[in-house]
Amino acid sequence: MNFGLILLETEVGHELPIPAVGFGLIAFGLLVLLLLATLSMGKGRPHS
């Protein structure tokens, strides 16, 4: 466990290719798309 943490701490230069705000907006957009897909699949099916 400690070895993995040391490896994570020593690696430098791993940054996101886009700003954090852009990454968050893309993630939020994907979540909204998944929500809309879920809602569209659930319509028209009456509950028992």
C-alpha positions as CSV (number, residue, x, y, z in Angstrom):
1,M,0.0,0.0,0.0
2,N,2.8,2.4,1.0
3,F,4.7,1.5,-2.2
4,G,1.7,2.5,-4.4
5,L,1.3,5.8,-2.5
6,I,5.0,6.6,-3.0
7,L,4.7,5.9,-6.7
8,L,1.7,8.2,-6.9
9,E,3.6,11.0,-5.1
10,T,6.8,10.7,-7.1
11,E,5.2,10.8,-10.6
12,V,5.1,14.4,-11.9
13,G,3.6,15.8,-15.1
14,H,0.2,14.0,-15.1
15,E,-2.2,16.8,-15.6
16,L,-5.5,16.9,-17.3
17,P,-5.4,17.8,-21.0
18,I,-8.2,20.3,-20.4
19,P,-8.9,22.6,-17.5
20,A,-10.8,21.2,-14.5
21,V,-13.8,23.3,-15.3
22,G,-14.1,21.7,-18.7
23,F,-13.7,18.3,-17.3
24,G,-16.5,19.0,-14.8
25,L,-18.8,20.3,-17.6
26,I,-18.2,17.2,-19.7
27,A,-18.9,15.0,-16.7
28,F,-22.1,16.9,-15.9
29,G,-23.2,16.7,-19.6
30,L,-22.7,12.9,-19.6
31,L,-24.7,12.6,-16.4
32,V,-27.5,14.6,-17.9
33,L,-27.5,12.5,-21.0
34,L,-27.7,9.3,-18.9
35,L,-30.5,10.8,-16.9
36,L,-32.5,11.6,-20.0
37,A,-31.8,8.2,-21.5
38,T,-33.1,6.6,-18.3
39,L,-36.2,8.7,-18.2
40,S,-37.0,8.1,-21.9
41,M,-36.7,4.3,-21.4
42,G,-39.0,4.3,-18.4
43,K,-41.9,6.1,-20.1
44,G,-44.8,4.1,-21.4
45,R,-44.3,1.2,-18.9
46,P,-47.1,1.2,-16.4
47,H,-46.2,0.0,-12.9
48,S,-47.9,-3.2,-11.8
